[in-house]
């Protein structure tokens, strides 16, 4: 599996993401799910998903929070920067979530839709001293249980299209669409032209159609 960005940046990404969550929740007093909703809507989220070194390694967690609040709320944070030596549960959440998104090359929204940050932090007591692979396995299981439909089915339903309507719009056989949605055929092995046509018909990125 291809990671989200070069491993050389991973440590800095985890550290800065951890400090970002810690500062937002414990210093700026944001509700954890409220802050992550802001993060998901922000350019900072996009830059982290793209592995932009200027963001994942070049900015402190406090700077990232200020960018998010400025963009989403059009306001400034008066609180002074604070990065604590003692690692809080919020820091741990940022640390492991950043690692998971890097490892799986998932979008943050895809993960947080299945396991909201407020639920994820509840894993701290049992996971924070364990090897990070246990957190990865736990999240894999939660995502598997949440995403019971194929990505193609979810995106088609979100677009309000029937299988026949999607077939006509994309120029793809309805039997092929049915086979992908029933997992009788692996969409990850589909021809590039088929994926491109389906993505264009559904107004999404081709990678969004692939199964995780």
C-alpha positions in Angstrom: 0.0 0.0 0.0 1.3 3.5 -0.9 1.6 5.8 2.1 0.2 9.3 2.1 3.7 10.9 1.9 7.3 10.2 2.5 8.1 8.5 5.8 10.8 11.1 6.5 8.1 13.5 7.4 6.0 11.2 9.5 7.5 12.0 12.9 7.0 15.7 12.4 3.5 15.2 11.1 2.5 13.2 14.2 4.2 15.6 16.6 2.6 18.7 15.1 -0.8 17.1 14.7 -0.7 16.0 18.3 0.2 19.5 19.5 -2.5 20.9 17.3 -5.2 18.8 18.9 -3.8 19.4 22.4 -3.7 23.2 21.9 -7.1 23.4 20.4 -8.9 21.3 23.1 -6.9 22.0 26.3 -5.8 25.6 25.7 -8.3 27.1 23.4 -11.2 25.1 25.0 -12.8 23.8 21.7 -15.1 20.8 21.9 -13.1 18.0 20.3 -15.7 17.2 17.6 -16.3 20.9 16.9 -12.6 21.4 16.3 -12.3 18.4 14.0 -15.3 19.6 12.0 -13.4 22.9 11.5 -10.3 21.0 10.6 -12.1 18.9 8.0 -13.4 22.0 6.3 -10.1 23.8 6.3 -7.2 24.1 3.9 -4.9 22.6 6.6 -6.7 19.3 6.2 -6.1 19.4 2.5 -2.5 20.1 2.9 -2.0 17.3 5.5 -3.7 14.8 3.2 -1.4 16.0 0.3 1.6 15.6 2.5 2.7 19.2 2.0 6.0 19.6 4.0 5.3 23.2 4.7 2.3 22.2 6.8 3.1 18.7 8.2 6.6 19.6 9.2 7.0 23.4 8.8 4.3 24.7 11.2 3.8 24.1 14.9 0.6 22.7 16.2 -0.4 26.1 17.5 0.2 27.7 14.1 -2.0 25.1 12.5 -4.9 25.8 15.0 -4.6 29.6 14.3 -4.8 28.9 10.5 -7.9 26.8 10.9 -9.7 29.2 13.2 -8.8 32.2 11.0 -10.0 30.5 7.9 -13.2 28.9 9.2 -14.3 31.4 11.8 -12.6 34.5 10.4 -11.3 35.3 13.8 -8.0 35.2 15.7 -7.0 33.3 18.9 -5.9 35.6 21.7 -4.4 32.7 23.8 -0.7 32.4 23.8 1.0 29.4 22.3 1.4 26.4 24.6 3.0 23.0 24.0 3.2 20.8 27.0 5.9 18.3 27.9 3.3 15.9 29.4 1.4 14.2 26.6 -2.3 14.5 27.0 -5.0 12.1 25.7 -5.7 14.8 23.0 -2.0 14.8 22.0 -2.1 11.0 21.7 -5.2 11.2 19.5 -3.5 13.6 17.1 -0.4 11.4 17.1 -2.1 8.1 16.3 -4.7 9.6 13.9 -2.0 11.3 11.9 -0.1 7.9 11.7 -3.2 6.0 10.7 -4.1 8.4 7.8 -0.5 8.3 6.7 -0.3 4.5 6.8 -3.6 3.8 5.0 -3.5 6.9 2.7 -7.1 7.6 3.7 -8.8 11.0 3.9 -9.4 12.3 7.4 -13.1 12.7 6.7 -13.3 9.0 5.7 -11.9 7.9 9.0 -13.7 10.4 11.2 -17.1 9.7 9.6 -16.8 6.1 10.9 -15.1 6.9 14.2 -15.7 10.5 15.4 -12.8 12.1 17.4 -14.9 12.1 20.5 -15.2 8.3 20.3 -11.6 7.8 19.2 -10.3 9.5 22.3 -12.2 7.0 24.4 -9.7 4.4 23.2 -6.9 6.2 25.0 -7.0 4.3 28.3 -6.6 0.9 26.6 -4.4 1.9 23.7 -2.0 4.6 24.7 0.6 2.3 26.1 0.1 -0.4 23.5 1.9 -0.8 20.2 0.4 1.5 17.6 -0.5 -1.6 15.5 -3.3 -2.4 18.0 -4.8 1.0 17.3 -4.5 0.4 13.6 -6.3 -3.0 13.9 -9.0 -1.5 16.0 -9.7 1.3 13.6 -9.6 -1.1 10.6 -12.3 -3.1 12.3 -14.4 -0.1 13.1 -14.2 1.2 9.5 -15.0 -2.2 8.1 -18.2 -2.4 10.2 -19.2 1.1 9.4 -18.6 1.0 5.6 -20.7 -2.1 4.8 -21.7 -0.7 1.4 -19.1 -0.3 -1.4 -17.8 3.1 -2.2 -19.6 3.0 -5.5 -22.9 2.3 -3.8 -22.5 5.1 -1.3 -21.5 7.7 -3.9 -24.3 6.6 -6.3 -26.9 6.9 -3.5 -25.4 10.3 -2.5 -25.8 11.5 -6.1 -29.4 10.3 -6.1 -28.9 8.0 -9.1 -30.3 4.5 -9.7 -27.9 1.9 -11.1 -29.5 2.3 -14.6 -29.2 6.1 -14.5 -25.5 5.8 -13.5 -24.9 3.3 -16.3 -26.4 5.6 -18.9 -24.6 8.7 -17.6 -21.2 6.9 -17.4 -21.5 4.8 -20.5 -20.9 1.7 -18.4 -22.9 -1.6 -18.5 -25.4 -1.8 -15.6 -24.3 -5.4 -15.1 -20.8 -4.2 -14.4 -22.1 -1.7 -11.9 -24.1 -4.3 -10.2 -21.1 -6.7 -10.1 -19.0 -4.0 -8.5 -21.7 -3.1 -6.0 -22.3 -6.7 -5.0 -18.5 -7.3 -4.8 -18.7 -10.0 -7.5 -16.0 -8.0 -9.3 -13.2 -6.0 -7.8 -13.5 -2.4 -8.7 -9.9 -1.8 -7.7 -8.9 -3.9 -10.8 -11.3 -2.1 -13.2 -10.0 -0.5 -16.3 -8.8 3.1 -15.9 -11.4 4.3 -18.5 -14.2 2.6 -16.5 -13.1 4.3 -13.3 -12.7 7.6 -15.0 -16.2 7.5 -16.5 -17.8 6.5 -13.3 -16.0 9.2 -11.4 -17.0 11.9 -13.9 -20.6 10.7 -13.7 -20.6 10.9 -9.9 -18.5 14.1 -9.8 -15.9 12.6 -7.5 -12.2 11.7 -7.6 -11.4 8.3 -9.1 -9.6 7.2 -5.9 -12.9 7.7 -4.0 -14.4 4.8 -5.9 -11.7 2.3 -4.8 -12.3 -0.1 -1.9 -10.0 0.4 1.1 
